[in-house]
Amino acid sequence: MIKKKRLAIILGVVFGIILLDQLYLHFWLSSPNTTFQRHLDIEDVRQLIRAGEDASVTTILFDPVILQAWRNNADVAVPGVCIFLCHVIGPLTFAVTAAQLRDKPVFLSRLAQLGFTVTLFDTPDGKRSHIFLFRHGSPLHLTVLEMTPAGYLRQHSLTGPPHNMAVVKQYITKDAWNQIKVDRAYERFSTRDAKIDGIDLTVPSDVMAFVQDYRSAQYMPCNESRATFYNLKHMKDETAEEVRFKHKAWKLLAKAKTILDQLKVPFWLSSGTLLGFYRQCDIIPWAMDVDIGVFIEDYTVRLIPEFEKRGLIITHKFGRVSDSLELSFKEEEVKLDIFFFYTEGATMWNGGTQAKTGKKFKYVFPAFTMCWTEFLDLKVRIPCHTEEYIRANYGLSWFTPIKEWDWKSSPPNVRENGEWLPSERADVIFVKE
Ligand SMILES: *[C@@H]1O[C@H](CO)[C@@H](O)[C@H](O)[C@H]1NC(C)=O
């Protein structure tokens, strides 16, 4: 019996190590520039945690690869053997909050006392963003998370004196560098205690949710100087009615976000709403509706009932899940359009249907990925190459305000796409005015 258990443990350990090696092989291969490698010294980690405890600063393990490997093999533990943490290539990352770091300056002096060389990085506007700690082994990395008024966590890109940047670059893999050199945003998460490799650490409570959130965390702020330029050029001069529309449209977008977040359906700002964000960091006051995009793979049959439960009445349903699905809801005279996107080779498209004639249209975009942004206090997604998406939709003169727009002919990316058969129409065209 005992023998069997031992065998199981040994097999588990071997399997765990093979898994970790596979994960890190990926990192090795993707980091041909890494010239300097040193092993993690587990004692450095212990000292970091101690400094945090002494100063009441919570250091949260923030490495998605290690967290995932540990979660999947948490039962593998061999006294005295460092299975998870020591497999890191480059710096091992922990997170601290900006507020704790600011309120507990003793933390950094404690680290220096314990023998760490502390290298600080700040954003151009003076916010602490990253800290690298060098002691005996490979460096430790502290990423500073800032709680935003909108209720999510911001991680600032790594910028700093060229010399310090070059030092960090020596130690880091290409993947890790690509992540650290951009702004990122995370959902708030709770933490719990966990013993990993014999060390008492703090980890995100829901590791899988954290890992998933981590994977697509790139953040791009709205370009305020472009918005200022636009407003100067076009004299921001809104009527009372336009201001009322903007308020209602914002409420509708916020409600859609709440519902879709609960359904775990990712969405992004599309069409006019995206144009307003990109051009003027605002809702276009004469837009009439709110537009969002959703990948068809994320569609769920619970979507329409959930919207209706919250008082959003469905007014249009065009197409079907296998082709050109499009939904519209209405609240307080403002329409919410949900365009479903289909991937086809290097393009992504959404469909359109003319209710009167049954004619089909197709709006074709170069394939895109999602980034986070903050739009009027809401954390929402946008296509990362935002301008490419907007140009596909509105052409090169997107910066010029246009009030006349025909969805069947104006967009440069519109294509005719046949028509629904008369026998299909009852099924694919639903209009309730
Ligand atoms: C903001 O927009 C202006 C004008 O389009 C552009 O020149 C500038 O590079 C943009 N800034 C950033 C950070 O993208």
The ligand as a Tripos MOL2 file, in Angstrom:
@<TRIPOS>MOLECULE
LIG
   14    14     1     0     0
SMALL
NO_CHARGES

@<TRIPOS>ATOM
      1 C1         -2.3900   60.4300  -30.6560 C.3       1 LIG1
      2 O1         -2.9370   60.9350  -31.8400 O.3       1 LIG1
      3 C2         -2.0850   61.8150  -32.5590 C.3       1 LIG1
      4 C3         -2.8900   62.3920  -33.6960 C.3       1 LIG1
      5 O2         -3.5340   61.3990  -34.4470 O.3       1 LIG1
      6 C4         -0.8570   61.0390  -33.0120 C.3       1 LIG1
      7 O3          0.0210   61.8930  -33.7380 O.3       1 LIG1
      8 C5         -0.1540   60.4800  -31.7820 C.3       1 LIG1
      9 O4          0.9280   59.6740  -32.1930 O.3       1 LIG1
     10 C6         -1.1250   59.6410  -30.9630 C.3       1 LIG1
     11 N1         -0.4910   59.2700  -29.7140 N.am      1 LIG1
     12 C7         -0.3550   58.0100  -29.3500 C.2       1 LIG1
     13 C8          0.2840   57.7820  -28.0250 C.3       1 LIG1
     14 O5         -0.7210   57.0870  -30.0360 O.2       1 LIG1
@<TRIPOS>BOND
     1     1     2 1
     2     1    10 1
     3     2     3 1
     4     3     4 1
     5     3     6 1
     6     4     5 1
     7     6     7 1
     8     6     8 1
     9     8     9 1
    10     8    10 1
    11    10    11 1
    12    11    12 1
    13    12    13 1
    14    12    14 2
@<TRIPOS>SUBSTRUCTURE
     1 LIG1         1 GROUP 0 **** ****
